[in-house]
Structure formats: C-alpha cells, structure tokens
Amino acid sequence: MSMQSIEVEIDAAGRVHAVDPQVAVPAGPALLTPLAPRRTALEHGAPAERPDDWRSLVGALSGSPSWREPPQAIQDRLRDEWR
C-alpha cells in the first residue's frame, strides 16, 4: 500500500471532496488529519501587553547588568561586537 496526500474538504454531511477537481479521491481506507481552522489576527485576541507600554521594557533593561554602562560605552561595545 502506498501513501498519497490529497487536499480535501469535508462537507456538513461528511462527504469528502477534493479541493483540486482534477484529482480523484479513491475509494478505500484512508488516514484523516483534520486541520485547525485558519484564524485571523483579530480572532487571536489582543496581545498580553500593549505594544505602547514601553515602561515595562525600560524597567527590564535598566535592571540588566548589560545596560548599566554609560550609553556611549554600550553603543561602542555593541558596534565592536560586529567587527
């Protein structure tokens, strides 16, 4: 027995229809892998934090040992890492 993937849709009555009308769906045993419905970004809901809430980012960075240097020293260090 060989395996073949065919993109199909299942209607409300449970009948299987090939998405590409040129492909015939053979009768016989098959493995079915249902796919989750596609969701839009709006359906996913709002992000946990507002993107404009920069105060939490600043607080996290100020507590980091990597960001306790003067700003110019940080800039020089980051630039030198890429050389």
PyMOL Python script that loads the backbone (N, CA, C, O; Angstrom):
from pymol import cmd

cmd.read_pdbstr("""\
ATOM      1  N   MET A   1       0.848  -1.162   0.000  1.00  0.00           N
ATOM      2  CA  MET A   1       0.000   0.000   0.000  1.00  0.00           C
ATOM      3  C   MET A   1       0.901   1.234   0.000  1.00  0.00           C
ATOM      4  O   MET A   1       1.826   1.323   0.807  1.00  0.00           O
ATOM      5  N   SER A   2       0.644   2.170  -0.881  1.00  0.00           N
ATOM      6  CA  SER A   2       1.422   3.409  -0.921  1.00  0.00           C
ATOM      7  C   SER A   2       0.591   4.552  -0.349  1.00  0.00           C
ATOM      8  O   SER A   2      -0.639   4.523  -0.388  1.00  0.00           O
ATOM      9  N   MET A   3       1.280   5.554   0.180  1.00  0.00           N
ATOM     10  CA  MET A   3       0.588   6.700   0.765  1.00  0.00           C
ATOM     11  C   MET A   3       0.623   7.853  -0.223  1.00  0.00           C
ATOM     12  O   MET A   3       1.607   8.055  -0.935  1.00  0.00           O
ATOM     13  N   GLN A   4      -0.462   8.599  -0.250  1.00  0.00           N
ATOM     14  CA  GLN A   4      -0.577   9.753  -1.131  1.00  0.00           C
ATOM     15  C   GLN A   4      -1.351  10.828  -0.368  1.00  0.00           C
ATOM     16  O   GLN A   4      -2.347  10.529   0.290  1.00  0.00           O
ATOM     17  N   SER A   5      -0.896  12.063  -0.454  1.00  0.00           N
ATOM     18  CA  SER A   5      -1.610  13.166   0.197  1.00  0.00           C
ATOM     19  C   SER A   5      -2.497  13.856  -0.822  1.00  0.00           C
ATOM     20  O   SER A   5      -2.054  14.206  -1.916  1.00  0.00           O
ATOM     21  N   ILE A   6      -3.745  14.046  -0.453  1.00  0.00           N
ATOM     22  CA  ILE A   6      -4.714  14.730  -1.309  1.00  0.00           C
ATOM     23  C   ILE A   6      -5.403  15.775  -0.445  1.00  0.00           C
ATOM     24  O   ILE A   6      -5.919  15.455   0.625  1.00  0.00           O
ATOM     25  N   GLU A   7      -5.414  17.027  -0.905  1.00  0.00           N
ATOM     26  CA  GLU A   7      -6.103  18.073  -0.153  1.00  0.00           C
ATOM     27  C   GLU A   7      -7.596  17.950  -0.412  1.00  0.00           C
ATOM     28  O   GLU A   7      -8.050  18.014  -1.554  1.00  0.00           O
ATOM     29  N   VAL A   8      -8.352  17.773   0.666  1.00  0.00           N
ATOM     30  CA  VAL A   8      -9.798  17.580   0.547  1.00  0.00           C
ATOM     31  C   VAL A   8     -10.534  18.494   1.521  1.00  0.00           C
ATOM     32  O   VAL A   8      -9.950  19.038   2.458  1.00  0.00           O
ATOM     33  N   GLU A   9     -11.814  18.642   1.273  1.00  0.00           N
ATOM     34  CA  GLU A   9     -12.714  19.316   2.201  1.00  0.00           C
ATOM     35  C   GLU A   9     -13.825  18.339   2.535  1.00  0.00           C
ATOM     36  O   GLU A   9     -14.241  17.540   1.696  1.00  0.00           O
ATOM     37  N   ILE A  10     -14.297  18.409   3.756  1.00  0.00           N
ATOM     38  CA  ILE A  10     -15.391  17.542   4.190  1.00  0.00           C
ATOM     39  C   ILE A  10     -16.608  18.427   4.398  1.00  0.00           C
ATOM     40  O   ILE A  10     -16.560  19.389   5.164  1.00  0.00           O
ATOM     41  N   ASP A  11     -17.698  18.100   3.717  1.00  0.00           N
ATOM     42  CA  ASP A  11     -18.905  18.926   3.844  1.00  0.00           C
ATOM     43  C   ASP A  11     -19.671  18.557   5.112  1.00  0.00           C
ATOM     44  O   ASP A  11     -19.286  17.640   5.837  1.00  0.00           O
ATOM     45  N   ALA A  12     -20.755  19.279   5.370  1.00  0.00           N
ATOM     46  CA  ALA A  12     -21.537  19.082   6.594  1.00  0.00           C
ATOM     47  C   ALA A  12     -22.112  17.675   6.692  1.00  0.00           C
ATOM     48  O   ALA A  12     -22.348  17.180   7.794  1.00  0.00           O
ATOM     49  N   ALA A  13     -22.339  17.030   5.559  1.00  0.00           N
ATOM     50  CA  ALA A  13     -22.883  15.674   5.561  1.00  0.00           C
ATOM     51  C   ALA A  13     -21.796  14.622   5.733  1.00  0.00           C
ATOM     52  O   ALA A  13     -22.099  13.431   5.809  1.00  0.00           O
ATOM     53  N   GLY A  14     -20.521  15.046   5.798  1.00  0.00           N
ATOM     54  CA  GLY A  14     -19.433  14.100   5.980  1.00  0.00           C
ATOM     55  C   GLY A  14     -18.852  13.565   4.687  1.00  0.00           C
ATOM     56  O   GLY A  14     -18.012  12.665   4.719  1.00  0.00           O
ATOM     57  N   ARG A  15     -19.275  14.094   3.554  1.00  0.00           N
ATOM     58  CA  ARG A  15     -18.730  13.647   2.266  1.00  0.00           C
ATOM     59  C   ARG A  15     -17.400  14.340   1.993  1.00  0.00           C
ATOM     60  O   ARG A  15     -17.220  15.511   2.327  1.00  0.00           O
ATOM     61  N   VAL A  16     -16.481  13.616   1.391  1.00  0.00           N
ATOM     62  CA  VAL A  16     -15.142  14.114   1.099  1.00  0.00           C
ATOM     63  C   VAL A  16     -15.092  14.585  -0.345  1.00  0.00           C
ATOM     64  O   VAL A  16     -15.518  13.877  -1.257  1.00  0.00           O
ATOM     65  N   HIS A  17     -14.562  15.801  -0.542  1.00  0.00           N
ATOM     66  CA  HIS A  17     -14.431  16.375  -1.884  1.00  0.00           C
ATOM     67  C   HIS A  17     -13.000  16.875  -2.057  1.00  0.00           C
ATOM     68  O   HIS A  17     -12.480  17.579  -1.192  1.00  0.00           O
ATOM     69  N   ALA A  18     -12.365  16.517  -3.165  1.00  0.00           N
ATOM     70  CA  ALA A  18     -11.018  17.003  -3.451  1.00  0.00           C
ATOM     71  C   ALA A  18     -11.073  18.499  -3.727  1.00  0.00           C
ATOM     72  O   ALA A  18     -11.977  18.976  -4.412  1.00  0.00           O
ATOM     73  N   VAL A  19     -10.103  19.240  -3.192  1.00  0.00           N
ATOM     74  CA  VAL A  19     -10.036  20.679  -3.442  1.00  0.00           C
ATOM     75  C   VAL A  19      -9.716  20.922  -4.911  1.00  0.00           C
ATOM     76  O   VAL A  19     -10.307  21.802  -5.537  1.00  0.00           O
ATOM     77  N   ASP A  20      -8.790  20.153  -5.463  1.00  0.00           N
ATOM     78  CA  ASP A  20      -8.453  20.245  -6.885  1.00  0.00           C
ATOM     79  C   ASP A  20      -9.372  19.297  -7.642  1.00  0.00           C
ATOM     80  O   ASP A  20      -9.299  18.083  -7.448  1.00  0.00           O
ATOM     81  N   PRO A  21     -10.239  19.834  -8.504  1.00  0.00           N
ATOM     82  CA  PRO A  21     -11.187  18.953  -9.199  1.00  0.00           C
ATOM     83  C   PRO A  21     -10.520  17.951 -10.139  1.00  0.00           C
ATOM     84  O   PRO A  21     -11.165  16.994 -10.566  1.00  0.00           O
ATOM     85  N   GLN A  22      -9.250  18.148 -10.469  1.00  0.00           N
ATOM     86  CA  GLN A  22      -8.543  17.222 -11.352  1.00  0.00           C
ATOM     87  C   GLN A  22      -8.093  15.954 -10.621  1.00  0.00           C
ATOM     88  O   GLN A  22      -7.722  14.967 -11.257  1.00  0.00           O
ATOM     89  N   VAL A  23      -8.126  15.983  -9.300  1.00  0.00           N
ATOM     90  CA  VAL A  23      -7.657  14.850  -8.503  1.00  0.00           C
ATOM     91  C   VAL A  23      -8.849  14.004  -8.082  1.00  0.00           C
ATOM     92  O   VAL A  23      -9.817  14.513  -7.517  1.00  0.00           O
ATOM     93  N   ALA A  24      -8.770  12.724  -8.358  1.00  0.00           N
ATOM     94  CA  ALA A  24      -9.836  11.803  -7.953  1.00  0.00           C
ATOM     95  C   ALA A  24      -9.515  11.260  -6.565  1.00  0.00           C
ATOM     96  O   ALA A  24      -8.377  10.884  -6.285  1.00  0.00           O
ATOM     97  N   VAL A  25     -10.516  11.221  -5.707  1.00  0.00           N
ATOM     98  CA  VAL A  25     -10.348  10.650  -4.372  1.00  0.00           C
ATOM     99  C   VAL A  25     -10.722   9.178  -4.470  1.00  0.00           C
ATOM    100  O   VAL A  25     -11.891   8.849  -4.669  1.00  0.00           O
ATOM    101  N   PRO A  26      -9.736   8.284  -4.331  1.00  0.00           N
ATOM    102  CA  PRO A  26     -10.039   6.863  -4.476  1.00  0.00           C
ATOM    103  C   PRO A  26     -10.849   6.330  -3.297  1.00  0.00           C
ATOM    104  O   PRO A  26     -10.723   6.814  -2.172  1.00  0.00           O
ATOM    105  N   ALA A  27     -11.666   5.346  -3.568  1.00  0.00           N
ATOM    106  CA  ALA A  27     -12.427   4.686  -2.507  1.00  0.00           C
ATOM    107  C   ALA A  27     -11.499   3.744  -1.759  1.00  0.00           C
ATOM    108  O   ALA A  27     -10.560   3.204  -2.345  1.00  0.00           O
ATOM    109  N   GLY A  28     -11.746   3.543  -0.491  1.00  0.00           N
ATOM    110  CA  GLY A  28     -10.935   2.620   0.287  1.00  0.00           C
ATOM    111  C   GLY A  28     -10.470   3.258   1.576  1.00  0.00           C
ATOM    112  O   GLY A  28     -10.871   4.376   1.898  1.00  0.00           O
ATOM    113  N   PRO A  29      -9.623   2.555   2.319  1.00  0.00           N
ATOM    114  CA  PRO A  29      -9.166   3.067   3.606  1.00  0.00           C
ATOM    115  C   PRO A  29      -8.292   4.306   3.425  1.00  0.00           C
ATOM    116  O   PRO A  29      -7.574   4.439   2.434  1.00  0.00           O
ATOM    117  N   ALA A  30      -8.368   5.201   4.392  1.00  0.00           N
ATOM    118  CA  ALA A  30      -7.592   6.441   4.331  1.00  0.00           C
ATOM    119  C   ALA A  30      -7.286   6.912   5.742  1.00  0.00           C
ATOM    120  O   ALA A  30      -7.979   6.555   6.694  1.00  0.00           O
ATOM    121  N   LEU A  31      -6.254   7.705   5.863  1.00  0.00           N
ATOM    122  CA  LEU A  31      -5.923   8.356   7.128  1.00  0.00           C
ATOM    123  C   LEU A  31      -6.373   9.800   7.016  1.00  0.00           C
ATOM    124  O   LEU A  31      -6.081  10.468   6.024  1.00  0.00           O
ATOM    125  N   LEU A  32      -7.078  10.285   8.021  1.00  0.00           N
ATOM    126  CA  LEU A  32      -7.601  11.638   8.004  1.00  0.00           C
ATOM    127  C   LEU A  32      -6.890  12.461   9.071  1.00  0.00           C
ATOM    128  O   LEU A  32      -6.839  12.065  10.235  1.00  0.00           O
ATOM    129  N   THR A  33      -6.343  13.604   8.673  1.00  0.00           N
ATOM    130  CA  THR A  33      -5.707  14.531   9.604  1.00  0.00           C
ATOM    131  C   THR A  33      -6.447  15.854   9.523  1.00  0.00           C
ATOM    132  O   THR A  33      -6.152  16.668   8.649  1.00  0.00           O
ATOM    133  N   PRO A  34      -7.407  16.088  10.419  1.00  0.00           N
ATOM    134  CA  PRO A  34      -8.147  17.350  10.372  1.00  0.00           C
ATOM    135  C   PRO A  34      -7.224  18.522  10.698  1.00  0.00           C
ATOM    136  O   PRO A  34      -6.388  18.433  11.598  1.00  0.00           O
ATOM    137  N   LEU A  35      -7.379  19.604   9.970  1.00  0.00           N
ATOM    138  CA  LEU A  35      -6.597  20.810  10.196  1.00  0.00           C
ATOM    139  C   LEU A  35      -7.429  21.802  10.985  1.00  0.00           C
ATOM    140  O   LEU A  35      -8.639  21.910  10.789  1.00  0.00           O
ATOM    141  N   ALA A  36      -6.775  22.522  11.875  1.00  0.00           N
ATOM    142  CA  ALA A  36      -7.480  23.558  12.639  1.00  0.00           C
ATOM    143  C   ALA A  36      -7.885  24.669  11.681  1.00  0.00           C
ATOM    144  O   ALA A  36      -7.138  24.990  10.756  1.00  0.00           O
ATOM    145  N   PRO A  37      -9.049  25.256  11.888  1.00  0.00           N
ATOM    146  CA  PRO A  37      -9.461  26.344  11.003  1.00  0.00           C
ATOM    147  C   PRO A  37      -8.488  27.508  11.106  1.00  0.00           C
ATOM    148  O   PRO A  37      -7.949  27.785  12.178  1.00  0.00           O
ATOM    149  N   ARG A  38      -8.270  28.178  10.001  1.00  0.00           N
ATOM    150  CA  ARG A  38      -7.377  29.335   9.992  1.00  0.00           C
ATOM    151  C   ARG A  38      -8.042  30.477  10.729  1.00  0.00           C
ATOM    152  O   ARG A  38      -9.231  30.746  10.559  1.00  0.00           O
ATOM    153  N   ARG A  39      -7.249  31.145  11.553  1.00  0.00           N
ATOM    154  CA  ARG A  39      -7.773  32.268  12.328  1.00  0.00           C
ATOM    155  C   ARG A  39      -7.054  33.539  11.901  1.00  0.00           C
ATOM    156  O   ARG A  39      -5.854  33.527  11.627  1.00  0.00           O
ATOM    157  N   THR A  40      -7.788  34.613  11.849  1.00  0.00           N
ATOM    158  CA  THR A  40      -7.186  35.897  11.517  1.00  0.00           C
ATOM    159  C   THR A  40      -6.528  36.474  12.767  1.00  0.00           C
ATOM    160  O   THR A  40      -6.744  35.983  13.876  1.00  0.00           O
ATOM    161  N   ALA A  41      -5.730  37.514  12.580  1.00  0.00           N
ATOM    162  CA  ALA A  41      -5.061  38.149  13.712  1.00  0.00           C
ATOM    163  C   ALA A  41      -6.074  38.706  14.701  1.00  0.00           C
ATOM    164  O   ALA A  41      -5.832  38.686  15.908  1.00  0.00           O
ATOM    165  N   LEU A  42      -7.195  39.199  14.212  1.00  0.00           N
ATOM    166  CA  LEU A  42      -8.209  39.747  15.105  1.00  0.00           C
ATOM    167  C   LEU A  42      -8.844  38.656  15.959  1.00  0.00           C
ATOM    168  O   LEU A  42      -9.233  38.912  17.098  1.00  0.00           O
ATOM    169  N   GLU A  43      -8.952  37.453  15.424  1.00  0.00           N
ATOM    170  CA  GLU A  43      -9.545  36.351  16.175  1.00  0.00           C
ATOM    171  C   GLU A  43      -8.618  35.847  17.279  1.00  0.00           C
ATOM    172  O   GLU A  43      -9.082  35.247  18.248  1.00  0.00           O
ATOM    173  N   HIS A  44      -7.322  36.082  17.145  1.00  0.00           N
ATOM    174  CA  HIS A  44      -6.372  35.631  18.157  1.00  0.00           C
ATOM    175  C   HIS A  44      -6.493  36.448  19.436  1.00  0.00           C
ATOM    176  O   HIS A  44      -6.041  36.012  20.494  1.00  0.00           O
ATOM    177  N   GLY A  45      -7.089  37.613  19.350  1.00  0.00           N
ATOM    178  CA  GLY A  45      -7.266  38.451  20.536  1.00  0.00           C
ATOM    179  C   GLY A  45      -6.147  39.454  20.701  1.00  0.00           C
ATOM    180  O   GLY A  45      -5.173  39.456  19.947  1.00  0.00           O
ATOM    181  N   ALA A  46      -6.298  40.285  21.674  1.00  0.00           N
ATOM    182  CA  ALA A  46      -5.318  41.339  21.936  1.00  0.00           C
ATOM    183  C   ALA A  46      -4.064  40.742  22.561  1.00  0.00           C
ATOM    184  O   ALA A  46      -4.143  39.740  23.271  1.00  0.00           O
ATOM    185  N   PRO A  47      -2.912  41.345  22.304  1.00  0.00           N
ATOM    186  CA  PRO A  47      -1.683  40.854  22.935  1.00  0.00           C
ATOM    187  C   PRO A  47      -1.753  41.038  24.447  1.00  0.00           C
ATOM    188  O   PRO A  47      -2.514  41.866  24.947  1.00  0.00           O
ATOM    189  N   ALA A  48      -0.955  40.260  25.165  1.00  0.00           N
ATOM    190  CA  ALA A  48      -0.975  40.310  26.623  1.00  0.00           C
ATOM    191  C   ALA A  48      -0.608  41.696  27.140  1.00  0.00           C
ATOM    192  O   ALA A  48      -1.209  42.186  28.096  1.00  0.00           O
ATOM    193  N   GLU A  49       0.374  42.323  26.509  1.00  0.00           N
ATOM    194  CA  GLU A  49       0.763  43.674  26.900  1.00  0.00           C
ATOM    195  C   GLU A  49       0.523  44.608  25.729  1.00  0.00           C
ATOM    196  O   GLU A  49       0.638  44.220  24.567  1.00  0.00           O
ATOM    197  N   ARG A  50       0.191  45.828  26.056  1.00  0.00           N
ATOM    198  CA  ARG A  50       0.022  46.815  24.993  1.00  0.00           C
ATOM    199  C   ARG A  50       1.389  47.108  24.393  1.00  0.00           C
ATOM    200  O   ARG A  50       2.363  47.260  25.130  1.00  0.00           O
ATOM    201  N   PRO A  51       1.482  47.192  23.048  1.00  0.00           N
ATOM    202  CA  PRO A  51       2.788  47.449  22.443  1.00  0.00           C
ATOM    203  C   PRO A  51       3.337  48.829  22.796  1.00  0.00           C
ATOM    204  O   PRO A  51       4.546  49.048  22.718  1.00  0.00           O
ATOM    205  N   ASP A  52       2.458  49.770  23.185  1.00  0.00           N
ATOM    206  CA  ASP A  52       2.946  51.111  23.511  1.00  0.00           C
ATOM    207  C   ASP A  52       3.335  51.225  24.988  1.00  0.00           C
ATOM    208  O   ASP A  52       3.690  52.311  25.446  1.00  0.00           O
ATOM    209  N   ASP A  53       3.275  50.131  25.729  1.00  0.00           N
ATOM    210  CA  ASP A  53       3.661  50.159  27.134  1.00  0.00           C
ATOM    211  C   ASP A  53       5.165  49.928  27.231  1.00  0.00           C
ATOM    212  O   ASP A  53       5.606  48.828  27.562  1.00  0.00           O
ATOM    213  N   TRP A  54       5.938  50.945  26.948  1.00  0.00           N
ATOM    214  CA  TRP A  54       7.388  50.841  26.901  1.00  0.00           C
ATOM    215  C   TRP A  54       8.011  50.883  28.286  1.00  0.00           C
ATOM    216  O   TRP A  54       9.188  50.561  28.448  1.00  0.00           O
ATOM    217  N   ARG A  55       7.237  51.275  29.281  1.00  0.00           N
ATOM    218  CA  ARG A  55       7.796  51.389  30.628  1.00  0.00           C
ATOM    219  C   ARG A  55       8.287  50.035  31.151  1.00  0.00           C
ATOM    220  O   ARG A  55       9.305  49.964  31.839  1.00  0.00           O
ATOM    221  N   SER A  56       7.557  48.961  30.822  1.00  0.00           N
ATOM    222  CA  SER A  56       7.995  47.640  31.296  1.00  0.00           C
ATOM    223  C   SER A  56       9.307  47.240  30.627  1.00  0.00           C
ATOM    224  O   SER A  56      10.153  46.605  31.256  1.00  0.00           O
ATOM    225  N   LEU A  57       9.485  47.608  29.351  1.00  0.00           N
ATOM    226  CA  LEU A  57      10.735  47.312  28.655  1.00  0.00           C
ATOM    227  C   LEU A  57      11.886  48.095  29.274  1.00  0.00           C
ATOM    228  O   LEU A  57      12.960  47.544  29.518  1.00  0.00           O
ATOM    229  N   VAL A  58      11.659  49.379  29.526  1.00  0.00           N
ATOM    230  CA  VAL A  58      12.705  50.207  30.125  1.00  0.00           C
ATOM    231  C   VAL A  58      13.082  49.666  31.500  1.00  0.00           C
ATOM    232  O   VAL A  58      14.262  49.617  31.847  1.00  0.00           O
ATOM    233  N   GLY A  59      12.089  49.262  32.281  1.00  0.00           N
ATOM    234  CA  GLY A  59      12.379  48.717  33.598  1.00  0.00           C
ATOM    235  C   GLY A  59      13.194  47.443  33.521  1.00  0.00           C
ATOM    236  O   GLY A  59      14.104  47.234  34.323  1.00  0.00           O
ATOM    237  N   ALA A  60      12.874  46.589  32.563  1.00  0.00           N
ATOM    238  CA  ALA A  60      13.619  45.339  32.403  1.00  0.00           C
ATOM    239  C   ALA A  60      15.049  45.617  31.967  1.00  0.00           C
ATOM    240  O   ALA A  60      15.981  44.970  32.444  1.00  0.00           O
ATOM    241  N   LEU A  61      15.230  46.577  31.060  1.00  0.00           N
ATOM    242  CA  LEU A  61      16.576  46.890  30.583  1.00  0.00           C
ATOM    243  C   LEU A  61      17.415  47.562  31.663  1.00  0.00           C
ATOM    244  O   LEU A  61      18.608  47.284  31.786  1.00  0.00           O
ATOM    245  N   SER A  62      16.798  48.445  32.445  1.00  0.00           N
ATOM    246  CA  SER A  62      17.575  49.158  33.464  1.00  0.00           C
ATOM    247  C   SER A  62      18.054  48.211  34.555  1.00  0.00           C
ATOM    248  O   SER A  62      19.061  48.489  35.207  1.00  0.00           O
ATOM    249  N   GLY A  63      17.360  47.105  34.768  1.00  0.00           N
ATOM    250  CA  GLY A  63      17.781  46.135  35.765  1.00  0.00           C
ATOM    251  C   GLY A  63      18.824  45.163  35.253  1.00  0.00           C
ATOM    252  O   GLY A  63      19.381  44.388  36.030  1.00  0.00           O
ATOM    253  N   SER A  64      19.097  45.190  33.956  1.00  0.00           N
ATOM    254  CA  SER A  64      20.038  44.256  33.365  1.00  0.00           C
ATOM    255  C   SER A  64      21.473  44.741  33.570  1.00  0.00           C
ATOM    256  O   SER A  64      21.742  45.929  33.393  1.00  0.00           O
ATOM    257  N   PRO A  65      22.401  43.854  33.939  1.00  0.00           N
ATOM    258  CA  PRO A  65      23.794  44.279  34.106  1.00  0.00           C
ATOM    259  C   PRO A  65      24.422  44.756  32.798  1.00  0.00           C
ATOM    260  O   PRO A  65      25.398  45.506  32.819  1.00  0.00           O
ATOM    261  N   SER A  66      23.876  44.332  31.669  1.00  0.00           N
ATOM    262  CA  SER A  66      24.429  44.737  30.376  1.00  0.00           C
ATOM    263  C   SER A  66      24.149  46.194  30.055  1.00  0.00           C
ATOM    264  O   SER A  66      24.821  46.776  29.204  1.00  0.00           O
ATOM    265  N   TRP A  67      23.178  46.790  30.713  1.00  0.00           N
ATOM    266  CA  TRP A  67      22.770  48.154  30.367  1.00  0.00           C
ATOM    267  C   TRP A  67      23.091  49.156  31.476  1.00  0.00           C
ATOM    268  O   TRP A  67      22.491  50.230  31.517  1.00  0.00           O
ATOM    269  N   ARG A  68      24.010  48.833  32.363  1.00  0.00           N
ATOM    270  CA  ARG A  68      24.356  49.758  33.448  1.00  0.00           C
ATOM    271  C   ARG A  68      25.508  50.682  33.085  1.00  0.00           C
ATOM    272  O   ARG A  68      25.874  51.555  33.871  1.00  0.00           O
ATOM    273  N   GLU A  69      26.084  50.498  31.899  1.00  0.00           N
ATOM    274  CA  GLU A  69      27.184  51.347  31.453  1.00  0.00           C
ATOM    275  C   GLU A  69      26.630  52.656  30.898  1.00  0.00           C
ATOM    276  O   GLU A  69      25.430  52.764  30.647  1.00  0.00           O
ATOM    277  N   PRO A  70      27.493  53.647  30.705  1.00  0.00           N
ATOM    278  CA  PRO A  70      27.047  54.871  30.036  1.00  0.00           C
ATOM    279  C   PRO A  70      26.585  54.540  28.611  1.00  0.00           C
ATOM    280  O   PRO A  70      27.116  53.616  27.996  1.00  0.00           O
ATOM    281  N   PRO A  71      25.608  55.276  28.079  1.00  0.00           N
ATOM    282  CA  PRO A  71      25.058  54.968  26.753  1.00  0.00           C
ATOM    283  C   PRO A  71      26.108  54.888  25.645  1.00  0.00           C
ATOM    284  O   PRO A  71      26.017  54.017  24.780  1.00  0.00           O
ATOM    285  N   GLN A  72      27.107  55.782  25.652  1.00  0.00           N
ATOM    286  CA  GLN A  72      28.123  55.743  24.603  1.00  0.00           C
ATOM    287  C   GLN A  72      28.962  54.477  24.702  1.00  0.00           C
ATOM    288  O   GLN A  72      29.346  53.912  23.678  1.00  0.00           O
ATOM    289  N   ALA A  73      29.251  54.024  25.911  1.00  0.00           N
ATOM    290  CA  ALA A  73      30.024  52.795  26.091  1.00  0.00           C
ATOM    291  C   ALA A  73      29.239  51.592  25.579  1.00  0.00           C
ATOM    292  O   ALA A  73      29.812  50.688  24.971  1.00  0.00           O
ATOM    293  N   ILE A  74      27.925  51.579  25.822  1.00  0.00           N
ATOM    294  CA  ILE A  74      27.079  50.490  25.314  1.00  0.00           C
ATOM    295  C   ILE A  74      27.087  50.493  23.798  1.00  0.00           C
ATOM    296  O   ILE A  74      27.221  49.443  23.169  1.00  0.00           O
ATOM    297  N   GLN A  75      26.941  51.690  23.203  1.00  0.00           N
ATOM    298  CA  GLN A  75      26.933  51.792  21.738  1.00  0.00           C
ATOM    299  C   GLN A  75      28.256  51.301  21.162  1.00  0.00           C
ATOM    300  O   GLN A  75      28.266  50.549  20.187  1.00  0.00           O
ATOM    301  N   ASP A  76      29.372  51.719  21.755  1.00  0.00           N
ATOM    302  CA  ASP A  76      30.685  51.287  21.272  1.00  0.00           C
ATOM    303  C   ASP A  76      30.846  49.777  21.396  1.00  0.00           C
ATOM    304  O   ASP A  76      31.352  49.128  20.481  1.00  0.00           O
ATOM    305  N   ARG A  77      30.416  49.213  22.532  1.00  0.00           N
ATOM    306  CA  ARG A  77      30.541  47.765  22.740  1.00  0.00           C
ATOM    307  C   ARG A  77      29.719  46.989  21.718  1.00  0.00           C
ATOM    308  O   ARG A  77      30.198  46.008  21.150  1.00  0.00           O
ATOM    309  N   LEU A  78      28.479  47.426  21.480  1.00  0.00           N
ATOM    310  CA  LEU A  78      27.637  46.737  20.503  1.00  0.00           C
ATOM    311  C   LEU A  78      28.220  46.838  19.099  1.00  0.00           C
ATOM    312  O   LEU A  78      28.183  45.871  18.338  1.00  0.00           O
ATOM    313  N   ARG A  79      28.760  48.007  18.754  1.00  0.00           N
ATOM    314  CA  ARG A  79      29.350  48.178  17.428  1.00  0.00           C
ATOM    315  C   ARG A  79      30.578  47.285  17.278  1.00  0.00           C
ATOM    316  O   ARG A  79      30.776  46.663  16.234  1.00  0.00           O
ATOM    317  N   ASP A  80      31.405  47.223  18.328  1.00  0.00           N
ATOM    318  CA  ASP A  80      32.632  46.433  18.258  1.00  0.00           C
ATOM    319  C   ASP A  80      32.355  44.935  18.171  1.00  0.00           C
ATOM    320  O   ASP A  80      33.184  44.192  17.646  1.00  0.00           O
ATOM    321  N   GLU A  81      31.202  44.472  18.678  1.00  0.00           N
ATOM    322  CA  GLU A  81      30.860  43.049  18.574  1.00  0.00           C
ATOM    323  C   GLU A  81      30.702  42.615  17.122  1.00  0.00           C
ATOM    324  O   GLU A  81      30.898  41.441  16.807  1.00  0.00           O
ATOM    325  N   TRP A  82      30.354  43.534  16.239  1.00  0.00           N
ATOM    326  CA  TRP A  82      30.102  43.187  14.835  1.00  0.00           C
ATOM    327  C   TRP A  82      31.338  43.330  13.967  1.00  0.00           C
ATOM    328  O   TRP A  82      31.283  43.074  12.764  1.00  0.00           O
ATOM    329  N   ARG A  83      32.450  43.736  14.559  1.00  0.00           N
ATOM    330  CA  ARG A  83      33.680  43.885  13.767  1.00  0.00           C
ATOM    331  C   ARG A  83      34.450  42.609  13.728  1.00  0.00           C
ATOM    332  O   ARG A  83      35.512  42.547  13.108  1.00  0.00           O
TER     333      ARG A  83
END
""", "prot")
cmd.dss("prot")
cmd.show_as("cartoon", "prot")
cmd.util.cbc("prot")
cmd.orient("prot")
